[in-house]
Every structure is written in structure tokens, then in C-alpha cells.
Amino acid sequence: MFSVQQIKFEIMRYVSACGGDFREWSIGITDDPRIALFKENGVSEDKDYWLSKQAVSFRACYTIMKYFIEVQSMEGSLSHFDNCDVNDEFDCIYIYKKNP
């Protein structure tokens, strides 16, 4: 498990290494990154750029996601996490580079 700062740094480094434009990326929170990335979002495990990290809690994931959406202009939706009682099993953050 990784802290908020560790994950933010890793995402910044990864996106910078893969082109650097945060608007070309999507971010989300899940309990199963493989399903979220490869089944739900159609990311190719071998051909696309993607990253997932397990955080210390759902709240940590939410903080990371909020930062990248609001400050770095990544695509993602926080609204379905607002005012809900999400299980702390949702402790993984994932990103992927959107296909043009």
C-alpha cells in the first residue's frame, strides 16, 4: 500500500514519461484494477499506457483522484463518490491514457 504523496508522485512521473498531457488520461477508483481497466474501460494490457496502485484507504484514493481531476485536468468522475458510503475495499487508484 502506498501513501497519497507516493501515488501522486508516481502518477506524475508516469504521465510525464508517457507524453505529459494530463488531459489525455482518465483516472478512477476501484476494488479490482484489472476489471476496471481491461473489462470496463477496454484498455489493452499490452498496447496501452496504464498504471494502478493500492492506496491506504478509499479516502486516500479520493484525495488523489480529486487532485488530478481538479488541478491537472485528468478525466474522471467524482460525483458518484460524493455523499455515499463506499466500502474501504475500494482502495485502488488507476489511470490510463485515452485512445484518440
N, C-alpha and C positions, 0 to 999 in steps of 0.2 A: 504494500500500500504506500501511496505517495501523498505528500502534503500539497496544499493549494499552490504554494510557490514553486515546488518542484515540477508540478504538472504544467503550470503556466510557462515556466522556462522551457520545458521540453517541447511544448506545442509551438512556442515562438521560434525555437531553434529548428524544429522540423519544417514548419511552414516556410521559413526563410531559406532553408536548403532546397525546398521544392518549388521555388518561384516567388515567394514572399508576398503575394497579394491575398490578404485575408478574405476579401470579398469573393474569392473563388472557392472558398471552403465552407463546409457545413459542420455543425457541432451538435452533439446530443448527449443525453444521459440514458443509461440502460443498466439492466442487471446481467445482460448477455451481449457483449460487444459483437460476437460473431454473427448472431442472428440480426442484430440491429444494422450492422454494416453490410453483410453479404446477402441476406434474405430480404430485409425490409427496405434497404436503400439501393440494392443492386450493385454494390461496389465489387469490383473484381479483386480477389485476394492477390493475384499475381501481377495484374496490369495497372491498377490504380494506386494512388498515394493515399494512405490511411494510417491512423495511429489510434491506439486505445490504451488507457491507463486506469488502474484501480485506485480510487482515492480513499481517504479515511472514512468518508460518510457521504450520504446524499447531499447534505448541506454544503460540503466542500465542492462537490460536482456542480451544484447550483451556482456557487460563487464564481467558479471558473467559467462556466457557460455564460453567465451574465456579463462578465468582463469581456469575453471575446465577442459577444454579440453587440454590446453597447459601446465598447471602446475601439475594438478592432474591425467591426462591421462584418463579422462572420455571419453566415446564415444559420438560423436556428429559432426555435420557438420556446420561450419561457412560459407563455401564458397557460399551457396545460399543466404546469408545475405549481403555479401560484395558488395559494389557498387550498391546497389539498394535502392529505395525509399520506405522503409517499413512504413506502417501506424503505428502510435503510439498505435493503438488498440492492437498490438502485444506486450503486457506488462506483460505477464505471463511466468515464467520460470518453467519448470517441469523436474523431474528426475524420473527414475525408474530403479530397479535392473533387469538386463537382466536374462532371464532364460538360464540355461546351455544347 
